[in-house]
Structure formats: structure tokens, C-alpha cells
Amino acid sequence: MRAAVFTSNSEPLAIRDIERPRPGRGEVGLQVARVGICGSDLHVKEYGGMPEGIVFGHEFAGVISELGEGTQGWQVGDRVVSLPIHHCGKCEACLQDKIGLCEQIIFTGYSLDHSGGYAEYSVVPTHSLHKVPEGVSFDSAAMVEPLSVSRRAVTRTPINNDSVVLVIGTGPIGAGVVQFARLAGAAKVIVSEMTEERRELALALGADAAIDPSSAPVADQIVEIAGRRSDVIFECVGVPNLIQQAIEVAAYEATIMVVGVCFQEDRFQPSMAVKRELTIKFSNCYAHEDFAAVLDALETGGLDPSAMHTATIGLDALPKVFEDLITTKSGCKTLIDPSGGVL
């Protein structure tokens, strides 16, 4: 089968013919229909120490093409998405069914033993599968994984119909947070975003306002729009100093939810957070309930991520597009169609 293979941090992904994976017991083979390019993939390609031969891609949807032994309740032809988590089943988190917090977690696409969706075919365990409802496109289904990150973050905050919500950053995760904050009934959803393209995206997804943080103090802009500071703030970028910025714009007793993953040392001023009795929380990953809820919202029409979809490309275009995204971070969600238009 054809796949985009990681060779080194200094070289583009390589399109190669590699052996097609076959499902073992309790697994199914998938023909990949769509797979999203995740910011984590870009970061790992640029900085991470991954072994040669890895196939990235953990945001994918596809069709079951082959059944391994011991698989029940699934058929060839089923349209599915997969929770891309491989967990130990023995640690404290796993025993409490919090598999996203497993101490030995491995994500699909970041291990030679668990190849991802930047390929024509992949193999996943049946316990990770969710059926894609009829009427939900593969484009939308491939965004279930990042949308589940957003949903989990929102459900762990005290949003109500009087809340002024600030979302810092409108990449895929921030874009999802905008939608779920709106579904949670927030009174105002305001986005702080440097790029005009993504400010326009935020408005298209239901934000009440999208501000440029470089044009005036963020707190002043929020007060002008909402009449007061933010009660709930989501940091969805993951670069130094944004937690401090969130503290500075927060109302008293506000909640700050950190969703963006910062791989660098960061600092903030605790005294300011103490003075306002702020709650600072962090959100990581998701659970099966998040995947199920996102799929249900897509089926019922409560959630429409189509505005997040920047482009769909084939495997051959992936190496160049991938390198371009490392440097430009443009658009929101680029999808790959490894099937060549078949699915």
C-alpha cells in the first residue's frame, strides 16, 4: 500500500509502497477515507525524536475492509472512526476508565507498532471503534478527534447562560471550543486571534466577536464588547505567556482552561491569580463519551464543522503541504484523502 512515511526531522515525509497491515485478533483493517493533519504531527516532525518508518495520522475515518479473529458486531463496509489511544489497562487512570490519562499511553501514528492514517490502510482494535452515522460525511468524521478534545475542555468548565467566554486562538481546537461553548449556552463567545483569516472563521462558527490582540489591550476590548471581563477563558494555542495573558483578562473567580500544549518552559504571576481567586485547569485528550457525543451532534445538526475544513489533498501532495504548514500554520484543518477519491 502507499503511505507517507517519516524518515527524519530534516527531510519531508516520503511517499512509499509499504506492506499493508493485517488485523490480528480483536482488530479490524480500515481503508482510510480521510485523515486530518494535526498540529501535534507538525510538532513531532519538527522537533520530536521519532524512529524512521513511522506513519503519522491519528485523526481519521474510514471503512472496515477486513475483520480479524474474534471481532463481533462489526462488518466489512461499516463506516467508522477510531479513538486513537492504546492504553495499559492496569494503571490508576485506566482502572477508573480514564484511558486518556493512562501512564503508558501510546497514540496511533506515533509508534511503529501502531501505524496511523497517512496511508491507504490502517489497523485498529474494535474496542476503539465508533460507527459514523448515515448522513455524516467523511470530512466531518475525520474531525471527530480534534472536536472531542474541544468538547472535553468545554464540559470541564462552569459555562452557563450568563458566561462571557474568551477563546484564545482559533486553530482546530479553538474552533471546536467556540462551537461547544455556544452549544453550552454561553451569553457571549469572544475570540482573541492574531490572523484575520481565523477571526473570520471564528465568526462563521458562531463567535459573537473576534478581536485582534495586537490592536488594543485584550481586557479593554472584552469589556467594550461584553460589559465586563471573561468568566471562562480557554487557552488554545500552547505558547509561552498566554496563561499569564489569560490571568490578566479574567474576571474574579473566573476559570481558565488550558488546552493548548506548550512544550517550552512558561511563567505566570500567581499573586494576580490568587487575588482574583481564579481556577486554572488543564485538559488533555478525551474519552469514548466525547467521541459519541460529537458524532451525535454531527448527526443531529447541532454541530457543523464544515467551515473548519480548509482543503482536501491526496497523498502525493502531502509532503509539500506538510512542510508548508510547519512554517505558515495557515488555514484550519487540512484533510488527506488516501483513497484517491474512491471514498
Contacts in CASP RR format, 6 or more apart in sequence:
PFRMAT RR
TARGET T0000
AUTHOR 0000-0000-0000
METHOD contacts of the structure
MODEL  1
MRAAVFTSNSEPLAIRDIERPRPGRGEVGLQVARVGICGSDLHVKEYGGM
PEGIVFGHEFAGVISELGEGTQGWQVGDRVVSLPIHHCGKCEACLQDKIG
LCEQIIFTGYSLDHSGGYAEYSVVPTHSLHKVPEGVSFDSAAMVEPLSVS
RRAVTRTPINNDSVVLVIGTGPIGAGVVQFARLAGAAKVIVSEMTEERRE
LALALGADAAIDPSSAPVADQIVEIAGRRSDVIFECVGVPNLIQQAIEVA
AYEATIMVVGVCFQEDRFQPSMAVKRELTIKFSNCYAHEDFAAVLDALET
GGLDPSAMHTATIGLDALPKVFEDLITTKSGCKTLIDPSGGVL
1 17 0 8 1.000
1 18 0 8 1.000
1 19 0 8 1.000
1 20 0 8 1.000
1 119 0 8 1.000
1 120 0 8 1.000
1 121 0 8 1.000
2 15 0 8 1.000
2 16 0 8 1.000
2 17 0 8 1.000
2 18 0 8 1.000
2 119 0 8 1.000
2 120 0 8 1.000
2 315 0 8 1.000
2 338 0 8 1.000
3 15 0 8 1.000
3 16 0 8 1.000
3 18 0 8 1.000
3 55 0 8 1.000
3 115 0 8 1.000
3 118 0 8 1.000
3 119 0 8 1.000
3 120 0 8 1.000
3 315 0 8 1.000
3 338 0 8 1.000
4 13 0 8 1.000
4 14 0 8 1.000
4 15 0 8 1.000
4 55 0 8 1.000
4 56 0 8 1.000
4 118 0 8 1.000
4 119 0 8 1.000
4 315 0 8 1.000
4 318 0 8 1.000
4 319 0 8 1.000
4 322 0 8 1.000
5 13 0 8 1.000
5 14 0 8 1.000
5 15 0 8 1.000
5 16 0 8 1.000
5 18 0 8 1.000
5 52 0 8 1.000
5 53 0 8 1.000
5 54 0 8 1.000
5 55 0 8 1.000
6 13 0 8 1.000
6 45 0 8 1.000
6 50 0 8 1.000
6 52 0 8 1.000
6 53 0 8 1.000
6 54 0 8 1.000
6 55 0 8 1.000
6 56 0 8 1.000
7 13 0 8 1.000
7 14 0 8 1.000
7 52 0 8 1.000
7 53 0 8 1.000
8 52 0 8 1.000
9 45 0 8 1.000
9 46 0 8 1.000
9 47 0 8 1.000
9 48 0 8 1.000
9 49 0 8 1.000
12 319 0 8 1.000
12 320 0 8 1.000
12 322 0 8 1.000
12 323 0 8 1.000
13 45 0 8 1.000
13 56 0 8 1.000
13 118 0 8 1.000
13 318 0 8 1.000
13 319 0 8 1.000
13 322 0 8 1.000
14 319 0 8 1.000
15 315 0 8 1.000
15 316 0 8 1.000
15 318 0 8 1.000
15 319 0 8 1.000
18 55 0 8 1.000
18 119 0 8 1.000
20 120 0 8 1.000
20 121 0 8 1.000
21 29 0 8 1.000
21 115 0 8 1.000
21 121 0 8 1.000
21 122 0 8 1.000
21 123 0 8 1.000
22 29 0 8 1.000
22 66 0 8 1.000
22 123 0 8 1.000
23 29 0 8 1.000
23 66 0 8 1.000
23 67 0 8 1.000
23 68 0 8 1.000
23 71 0 8 1.000
23 123 0 8 1.000
24 68 0 8 1.000
24 69 0 8 1.000
24 123 0 8 1.000
25 68 0 8 1.000
25 69 0 8 1.000
25 70 0 8 1.000
26 68 0 8 1.000
26 69 0 8 1.000
26 70 0 8 1.000
26 71 0 8 1.000
26 125 0 8 1.000
26 126 0 8 1.000
26 127 0 8 1.000
27 68 0 8 1.000
27 71 0 8 1.000
27 123 0 8 1.000
27 124 0 8 1.000
27 125 0 8 1.000
27 126 0 8 1.000
28 64 0 8 1.000
28 65 0 8 1.000
28 66 0 8 1.000
28 67 0 8 1.000
28 68 0 8 1.000
28 71 0 8 1.000
28 74 0 8 1.000
28 80 0 8 1.000
28 123 0 8 1.000
28 124 0 8 1.000
28 126 0 8 1.000
28 129 0 8 1.000
29 64 0 8 1.000
29 65 0 8 1.000
29 66 0 8 1.000
29 67 0 8 1.000
29 68 0 8 1.000
29 121 0 8 1.000
29 122 0 8 1.000
29 123 0 8 1.000
29 124 0 8 1.000
30 60 0 8 1.000
30 62 0 8 1.000
30 63 0 8 1.000
30 64 0 8 1.000
30 65 0 8 1.000
30 80 0 8 1.000
30 82 0 8 1.000
30 121 0 8 1.000
30 122 0 8 1.000
30 123 0 8 1.000
30 124 0 8 1.000
31 62 0 8 1.000
31 63 0 8 1.000
31 65 0 8 1.000
31 120 0 8 1.000
31 121 0 8 1.000
31 339 0 8 1.000
31 342 0 8 1.000
31 343 0 8 1.000
32 60 0 8 1.000
32 61 0 8 1.000
32 62 0 8 1.000
32 117 0 8 1.000
32 119 0 8 1.000
32 120 0 8 1.000
32 121 0 8 1.000
32 122 0 8 1.000
32 338 0 8 1.000
32 339 0 8 1.000
33 60 0 8 1.000
33 61 0 8 1.000
33 62 0 8 1.000
33 63 0 8 1.000
33 79 0 8 1.000
33 138 0 8 1.000
33 141 0 8 1.000
33 142 0 8 1.000
33 337 0 8 1.000
33 338 0 8 1.000
33 339 0 8 1.000
33 343 0 8 1.000
34 60 0 8 1.000
34 61 0 8 1.000
34 62 0 8 1.000
34 138 0 8 1.000
34 139 0 8 1.000
34 141 0 8 1.000
34 142 0 8 1.000
34 312 0 8 1.000
34 335 0 8 1.000
34 336 0 8 1.000
34 337 0 8 1.000
34 343 0 8 1.000
35 57 0 8 1.000
35 59 0 8 1.000
35 60 0 8 1.000
35 61 0 8 1.000
35 116 0 8 1.000
35 117 0 8 1.000
35 118 0 8 1.000
35 142 0 8 1.000
35 335 0 8 1.000
35 336 0 8 1.000
35 338 0 8 1.000
36 57 0 8 1.000
36 59 0 8 1.000
36 60 0 8 1.000
36 142 0 8 1.000
36 143 0 8 1.000
36 333 0 8 1.000
36 334 0 8 1.000
36 335 0 8 1.000
36 336 0 8 1.000
37 318 0 8 1.000
37 321 0 8 1.000
37 322 0 8 1.000
37 325 0 8 1.000
37 333 0 8 1.000
37 334 0 8 1.000
37 335 0 8 1.000
37 336 0 8 1.000
38 57 0 8 1.000
38 58 0 8 1.000
38 59 0 8 1.000
38 145 0 8 1.000
38 146 0 8 1.000
38 172 0 8 1.000
39 172 0 8 1.000
39 325 0 8 1.000
40 58 0 8 1.000
40 261 0 8 1.000
41 56 0 8 1.000
41 57 0 8 1.000
41 58 0 8 1.000
41 322 0 8 1.000
42 322 0 8 1.000
42 325 0 8 1.000
42 326 0 8 1.000
43 263 0 8 1.000
44 50 0 8 1.000
44 56 0 8 1.000
44 110 0 8 1.000
45 56 0 8 1.000
45 322 0 8 1.000
45 326 0 8 1.000
46 326 0 8 1.000
47 263 0 8 1.000
50 110 0 8 1.000
51 112 0 8 1.000
53 112 0 8 1.000
54 109 0 8 1.000
54 110 0 8 1.000
54 111 0 8 1.000
54 112 0 8 1.000
54 115 0 8 1.000
55 109 0 8 1.000
55 115 0 8 1.000
55 116 0 8 1.000
55 117 0 8 1.000
55 118 0 8 1.000
55 119 0 8 1.000
55 122 0 8 1.000
56 109 0 8 1.000
56 110 0 8 1.000
56 116 0 8 1.000
56 117 0 8 1.000
56 118 0 8 1.000
57 84 0 8 1.000
57 108 0 8 1.000
57 109 0 8 1.000
57 116 0 8 1.000
57 117 0 8 1.000
57 118 0 8 1.000
58 84 0 8 1.000
58 107 0 8 1.000
58 108 0 8 1.000
58 109 0 8 1.000
58 110 0 8 1.000
58 116 0 8 1.000
58 117 0 8 1.000
58 145 0 8 1.000
59 84 0 8 1.000
59 142 0 8 1.000
59 143 0 8 1.000
59 144 0 8 1.000
59 145 0 8 1.000
59 146 0 8 1.000
60 81 0 8 1.000
60 82 0 8 1.000
60 116 0 8 1.000
60 117 0 8 1.000
60 122 0 8 1.000
60 142 0 8 1.000
61 79 0 8 1.000
61 80 0 8 1.000
61 81 0 8 1.000
61 132 0 8 1.000
61 138 0 8 1.000
61 141 0 8 1.000
61 142 0 8 1.000
61 144 0 8 1.000
62 79 0 8 1.000
62 80 0 8 1.000
62 81 0 8 1.000
62 132 0 8 1.000
62 138 0 8 1.000
62 141 0 8 1.000
62 343 0 8 1.000
63 77 0 8 1.000
63 78 0 8 1.000
63 79 0 8 1.000
63 80 0 8 1.000
63 343 0 8 1.000
64 74 0 8 1.000
64 75 0 8 1.000
64 76 0 8 1.000
64 77 0 8 1.000
64 78 0 8 1.000
64 80 0 8 1.000
65 76 0 8 1.000
65 77 0 8 1.000
65 121 0 8 1.000
66 76 0 8 1.000
67 74 0 8 1.000
67 75 0 8 1.000
67 76 0 8 1.000
71 126 0 8 1.000
72 126 0 8 1.000
74 80 0 8 1.000
74 126 0 8 1.000
74 129 0 8 1.000
78 131 0 8 1.000
79 131 0 8 1.000
79 132 0 8 1.000
79 138 0 8 1.000
79 141 0 8 1.000
80 129 0 8 1.000
80 130 0 8 1.000
80 131 0 8 1.000
80 132 0 8 1.000
81 129 0 8 1.000
81 130 0 8 1.000
81 132 0 8 1.000
81 141 0 8 1.000
81 142 0 8 1.000
81 144 0 8 1.000
81 145 0 8 1.000
81 291 0 8 1.000
81 295 0 8 1.000
82 108 0 8 1.000
82 124 0 8 1.000
82 128 0 8 1.000
82 129 0 8 1.000
82 130 0 8 1.000
83 128 0 8 1.000
83 129 0 8 1.000
83 130 0 8 1.000
83 286 0 8 1.000
83 288 0 8 1.000
83 291 0 8 1.000
84 107 0 8 1.000
84 108 0 8 1.000
84 109 0 8 1.000
84 116 0 8 1.000
84 124 0 8 1.000
84 128 0 8 1.000
84 145 0 8 1.000
85 99 0 8 1.000
85 100 0 8 1.000
85 102 0 8 1.000
85 105 0 8 1.000
85 106 0 8 1.000
85 107 0 8 1.000
85 108 0 8 1.000
85 128 0 8 1.000
85 285 0 8 1.000
86 105 0 8 1.000
86 106 0 8 1.000
86 107 0 8 1.000
86 108 0 8 1.000
86 111 0 8 1.000
86 114 0 8 1.000
86 125 0 8 1.000
87 94 0 8 1.000
87 99 0 8 1.000
87 100 0 8 1.000
87 102 0 8 1.000
87 104 0 8 1.000
87 105 0 8 1.000
88 94 0 8 1.000
88 102 0 8 1.000
88 103 0 8 1.000
88 104 0 8 1.000
89 95 0 8 1.000
89 99 0 8 1.000
89 102 0 8 1.000
91 102 0 8 1.000
91 103 0 8 1.000
91 104 0 8 1.000
92 103 0 8 1.000
93 99 0 8 1.000
93 100 0 8 1.000
93 101 0 8 1.000
93 102 0 8 1.000
93 103 0 8 1.000
94 102 0 8 1.000
97 287 0 8 1.000
98 287 0 8 1.000
99 105 0 8 1.000
99 287 0 8 1.000
100 284 0 8 1.000
100 285 0 8 1.000
100 286 0 8 1.000
100 287 0 8 1.000
101 284 0 8 1.000
101 285 0 8 1.000
105 285 0 8 1.000
106 113 0 8 1.000
106 114 0 8 1.000
107 114 0 8 1.000
108 114 0 8 1.000
108 115 0 8 1.000
108 116 0 8 1.000
108 117 0 8 1.000
108 122 0 8 1.000
108 124 0 8 1.000
109 115 0 8 1.000
109 116 0 8 1.000
109 117 0 8 1.000
115 122 0 8 1.000
115 123 0 8 1.000
116 122 0 8 1.000
117 338 0 8 1.000
118 315 0 8 1.000
118 318 0 8 1.000
118 336 0 8 1.000
118 338 0 8 1.000
119 315 0 8 1.000
119 338 0 8 1.000
120 315 0 8 1.000
120 338 0 8 1.000
120 339 0 8 1.000
130 144 0 8 1.000
130 288 0 8 1.000
130 291 0 8 1.000
130 292 0 8 1.000
130 295 0 8 1.000
131 295 0 8 1.000
132 138 0 8 1.000
132 141 0 8 1.000
132 295 0 8 1.000
133 295 0 8 1.000
133 296 0 8 1.000
133 298 0 8 1.000
133 299 0 8 1.000
135 299 0 8 1.000
136 295 0 8 1.000
136 298 0 8 1.000
136 299 0 8 1.000
138 343 0 8 1.000
139 306 0 8 1.000
139 309 0 8 1.000
139 312 0 8 1.000
139 335 0 8 1.000
140 298 0 8 1.000
140 305 0 8 1.000
140 306 0 8 1.000
141 295 0 8 1.000
141 298 0 8 1.000
142 335 0 8 1.000
143 172 0 8 1.000
143 305 0 8 1.000
143 308 0 8 1.000
143 309 0 8 1.000
143 333 0 8 1.000
144 291 0 8 1.000
144 294 0 8 1.000
144 295 0 8 1.000
144 298 0 8 1.000
145 286 0 8 1.000
145 291 0 8 1.000
146 172 0 8 1.000
146 173 0 8 1.000
146 176 0 8 1.000
146 333 0 8 1.000
147 176 0 8 1.000
147 179 0 8 1.000
147 180 0 8 1.000
147 294 0 8 1.000
147 303 0 8 1.000
147 305 0 8 1.000
148 286 0 8 1.000
148 290 0 8 1.000
148 291 0 8 1.000
148 293 0 8 1.000
148 294 0 8 1.000
149 173 0 8 1.000
149 259 0 8 1.000
149 283 0 8 1.000
149 285 0 8 1.000
149 286 0 8 1.000
149 290 0 8 1.000
150 173 0 8 1.000
150 174 0 8 1.000
150 175 0 8 1.000
150 176 0 8 1.000
150 177 0 8 1.000
150 179 0 8 1.000
150 180 0 8 1.000
150 259 0 8 1.000
151 176 0 8 1.000
151 180 0 8 1.000
151 286 0 8 1.000
151 290 0 8 1.000
151 293 0 8 1.000
151 294 0 8 1.000
152 283 0 8 1.000
152 285 0 8 1.000
152 286 0 8 1.000
152 287 0 8 1.000
152 290 0 8 1.000
153 173 0 8 1.000
153 177 0 8 1.000
153 180 0 8 1.000
153 234 0 8 1.000
153 257 0 8 1.000
153 259 0 8 1.000
153 283 0 8 1.000
154 177 0 8 1.000
154 180 0 8 1.000
154 181 0 8 1.000
154 184 0 8 1.000
154 234 0 8 1.000
154 257 0 8 1.000
155 180 0 8 1.000
155 184 0 8 1.000
155 290 0 8 1.000
156 257 0 8 1.000
156 281 0 8 1.000
156 283 0 8 1.000
157 232 0 8 1.000
157 234 0 8 1.000
157 255 0 8 1.000
157 257 0 8 1.000
157 281 0 8 1.000
158 232 0 8 1.000
158 255 0 8 1.000
159 165 0 8 1.000
159 181 0 8 1.000
159 184 0 8 1.000
159 185 0 8 1.000
159 186 0 8 1.000
159 232 0 8 1.000
160 184 0 8 1.000
160 185 0 8 1.000
160 186 0 8 1.000
161 185 0 8 1.000
161 186 0 8 1.000
161 187 0 8 1.000
162 187 0 8 1.000
162 231 0 8 1.000
163 181 0 8 1.000
163 185 0 8 1.000
163 186 0 8 1.000
163 187 0 8 1.000
163 188 0 8 1.000
163 231 0 8 1.000
163 232 0 8 1.000
164 186 0 8 1.000
164 187 0 8 1.000
164 188 0 8 1.000
164 190 0 8 1.000
164 222 0 8 1.000
164 226 0 8 1.000
164 227 0 8 1.000
164 228 0 8 1.000
164 229 0 8 1.000
164 230 0 8 1.000
164 231 0 8 1.000
164 232 0 8 1.000
164 251 0 8 1.000
165 181 0 8 1.000
165 186 0 8 1.000
165 188 0 8 1.000
165 189 0 8 1.000
165 190 0 8 1.000
165 230 0 8 1.000
165 231 0 8 1.000
165 232 0 8 1.000
165 233 0 8 1.000
165 234 0 8 1.000
166 190 0 8 1.000
166 191 0 8 1.000
166 192 0 8 1.000
166 218 0 8 1.000
166 222 0 8 1.000
166 230 0 8 1.000
166 232 0 8 1.000
166 233 0 8 1.000
166 234 0 8 1.000
166 246 0 8 1.000
166 249 0 8 1.000
167 174 0 8 1.000
167 177 0 8 1.000
167 178 0 8 1.000
167 181 0 8 1.000
167 189 0 8 1.000
167 190 0 8 1.000
167 191 0 8 1.000
167 192 0 8 1.000
167 202 0 8 1.000
167 207 0 8 1.000
167 233 0 8 1.000
167 234 0 8 1.000
167 236 0 8 1.000
168 191 0 8 1.000
168 192 0 8 1.000
168 193 0 8 1.000
168 233 0 8 1.000
168 234 0 8 1.000
168 235 0 8 1.000
168 236 0 8 1.000
168 237 0 8 1.000
168 242 0 8 1.000
168 245 0 8 1.000
168 246 0 8 1.000
169 191 0 8 1.000
169 192 0 8 1.000
169 193 0 8 1.000
169 198 0 8 1.000
169 236 0 8 1.000
169 237 0 8 1.000
170 178 0 8 1.000
170 191 0 8 1.000
170 193 0 8 1.000
170 198 0 8 1.000
170 199 0 8 1.000
170 201 0 8 1.000
170 202 0 8 1.000
170 210 0 8 1.000
170 236 0 8 1.000
170 332 0 8 1.000
171 198 0 8 1.000
171 236 0 8 1.000
171 331 0 8 1.000
171 332 0 8 1.000
172 308 0 8 1.000
172 332 0 8 1.000
172 333 0 8 1.000
173 236 0 8 1.000
173 259 0 8 1.000
173 260 0 8 1.000
174 191 0 8 1.000
174 234 0 8 1.000
174 236 0 8 1.000
174 259 0 8 1.000
175 201 0 8 1.000
175 202 0 8 1.000
175 205 0 8 1.000
175 305 0 8 1.000
175 307 0 8 1.000
175 308 0 8 1.000
175 332 0 8 1.000
175 333 0 8 1.000
176 205 0 8 1.000
176 305 0 8 1.000
176 308 0 8 1.000
177 234 0 8 1.000
177 236 0 8 1.000
177 259 0 8 1.000
178 189 0 8 1.000
178 191 0 8 1.000
178 202 0 8 1.000
178 205 0 8 1.000
178 206 0 8 1.000
178 207 0 8 1.000
179 205 0 8 1.000
179 206 0 8 1.000
179 303 0 8 1.000
179 304 0 8 1.000
179 305 0 8 1.000
180 303 0 8 1.000
181 189 0 8 1.000
181 232 0 8 1.000
181 234 0 8 1.000
182 189 0 8 1.000
182 205 0 8 1.000
182 206 0 8 1.000
182 207 0 8 1.000
183 297 0 8 1.000
183 302 0 8 1.000
183 303 0 8 1.000
186 232 0 8 1.000
187 226 0 8 1.000
188 208 0 8 1.000
188 209 0 8 1.000
188 225 0 8 1.000
188 226 0 8 1.000
189 206 0 8 1.000
189 207 0 8 1.000
189 208 0 8 1.000
190 207 0 8 1.000
190 208 0 8 1.000
190 209 0 8 1.000
190 210 0 8 1.000
190 211 0 8 1.000
190 222 0 8 1.000
190 225 0 8 1.000
190 226 0 8 1.000
190 230 0 8 1.000
191 199 0 8 1.000
191 202 0 8 1.000
191 207 0 8 1.000
191 209 0 8 1.000
191 210 0 8 1.000
191 211 0 8 1.000
192 210 0 8 1.000
192 211 0 8 1.000
192 213 0 8 1.000
192 218 0 8 1.000
193 199 0 8 1.000
193 202 0 8 1.000
193 210 0 8 1.000
193 211 0 8 1.000
193 212 0 8 1.000
193 213 0 8 1.000
194 212 0 8 1.000
194 213 0 8 1.000
194 214 0 8 1.000
196 212 0 8 1.000
197 330 0 8 1.000
197 331 0 8 1.000
198 210 0 8 1.000
198 331 0 8 1.000
198 332 0 8 1.000
199 210 0 8 1.000
199 211 0 8 1.000
199 212 0 8 1.000
200 210 0 8 1.000
201 307 0 8 1.000
201 308 0 8 1.000
201 331 0 8 1.000
201 332 0 8 1.000
202 210 0 8 1.000
203 209 0 8 1.000
203 210 0 8 1.000
204 307 0 8 1.000
205 307 0 8 1.000
205 308 0 8 1.000
208 225 0 8 1.000
209 225 0 8 1.000
211 218 0 8 1.000
211 221 0 8 1.000
211 222 0 8 1.000
211 225 0 8 1.000
213 245 0 8 1.000
215 221 0 8 1.000
218 245 0 8 1.000
218 248 0 8 1.000
218 249 0 8 1.000
219 229 0 8 1.000
219 248 0 8 1.000
219 249 0 8 1.000
222 228 0 8 1.000
222 229 0 8 1.000
222 230 0 8 1.000
222 249 0 8 1.000
223 229 0 8 1.000
228 251 0 8 1.000
229 249 0 8 1.000
229 250 0 8 1.000
229 251 0 8 1.000
229 254 0 8 1.000
230 249 0 8 1.000
230 250 0 8 1.000
230 251 0 8 1.000
230 254 0 8 1.000
231 251 0 8 1.000
231 253 0 8 1.000
231 254 0 8 1.000
231 255 0 8 1.000
232 254 0 8 1.000
232 255 0 8 1.000
232 257 0 8 1.000
233 246 0 8 1.000
233 249 0 8 1.000
233 250 0 8 1.000
233 254 0 8 1.000
233 255 0 8 1.000
233 256 0 8 1.000
233 257 0 8 1.000
234 257 0 8 1.000
234 259 0 8 1.000
235 242 0 8 1.000
235 243 0 8 1.000
235 246 0 8 1.000
235 256 0 8 1.000
235 257 0 8 1.000
235 258 0 8 1.000
235 259 0 8 1.000
235 260 0 8 1.000
236 259 0 8 1.000
236 260 0 8 1.000
237 260 0 8 1.000
238 258 0 8 1.000
238 260 0 8 1.000
238 261 0 8 1.000
238 262 0 8 1.000
239 262 0 8 1.000
239 264 0 8 1.000
240 262 0 8 1.000
240 264 0 8 1.000
240 265 0 8 1.000
240 266 0 8 1.000
240 267 0 8 1.000
241 266 0 8 1.000
241 267 0 8 1.000
242 262 0 8 1.000
243 256 0 8 1.000
243 258 0 8 1.000
243 266 0 8 1.000
243 268 0 8 1.000
243 280 0 8 1.000
244 267 0 8 1.000
244 268 0 8 1.000
244 269 0 8 1.000
246 256 0 8 1.000
246 258 0 8 1.000
247 256 0 8 1.000
247 268 0 8 1.000
247 269 0 8 1.000
247 272 0 8 1.000
247 273 0 8 1.000
247 276 0 8 1.000
247 278 0 8 1.000
247 280 0 8 1.000
248 272 0 8 1.000
250 256 0 8 1.000
250 273 0 8 1.000
250 276 0 8 1.000
250 278 0 8 1.000
251 276 0 8 1.000
252 276 0 8 1.000
252 277 0 8 1.000
252 278 0 8 1.000
253 276 0 8 1.000
253 277 0 8 1.000
253 278 0 8 1.000
253 279 0 8 1.000
254 276 0 8 1.000
254 278 0 8 1.000
254 279 0 8 1.000
255 278 0 8 1.000
255 279 0 8 1.000
255 280 0 8 1.000
255 281 0 8 1.000
256 278 0 8 1.000
256 279 0 8 1.000
256 280 0 8 1.000
256 281 0 8 1.000
257 281 0 8 1.000
257 282 0 8 1.000
257 283 0 8 1.000
258 280 0 8 1.000
258 281 0 8 1.000
258 282 0 8 1.000
258 283 0 8 1.000
259 282 0 8 1.000
259 283 0 8 1.000
273 280 0 8 1.000
294 303 0 8 1.000
297 303 0 8 1.000
298 304 0 8 1.000
298 305 0 8 1.000
305 333 0 8 1.000
307 332 0 8 1.000
308 332 0 8 1.000
308 333 0 8 1.000
309 332 0 8 1.000
309 333 0 8 1.000
309 335 0 8 1.000
310 330 0 8 1.000
310 331 0 8 1.000
310 332 0 8 1.000
310 333 0 8 1.000
310 334 0 8 1.000
311 334 0 8 1.000
311 335 0 8 1.000
312 334 0 8 1.000
312 335 0 8 1.000
312 336 0 8 1.000
312 337 0 8 1.000
313 321 0 8 1.000
313 334 0 8 1.000
313 335 0 8 1.000
313 336 0 8 1.000
313 337 0 8 1.000
314 336 0 8 1.000
314 337 0 8 1.000
314 338 0 8 1.000
314 340 0 8 1.000
315 336 0 8 1.000
315 338 0 8 1.000
315 340 0 8 1.000
318 336 0 8 1.000
321 334 0 8 1.000
324 330 0 8 1.000
325 334 0 8 1.000
337 343 0 8 1.000
END
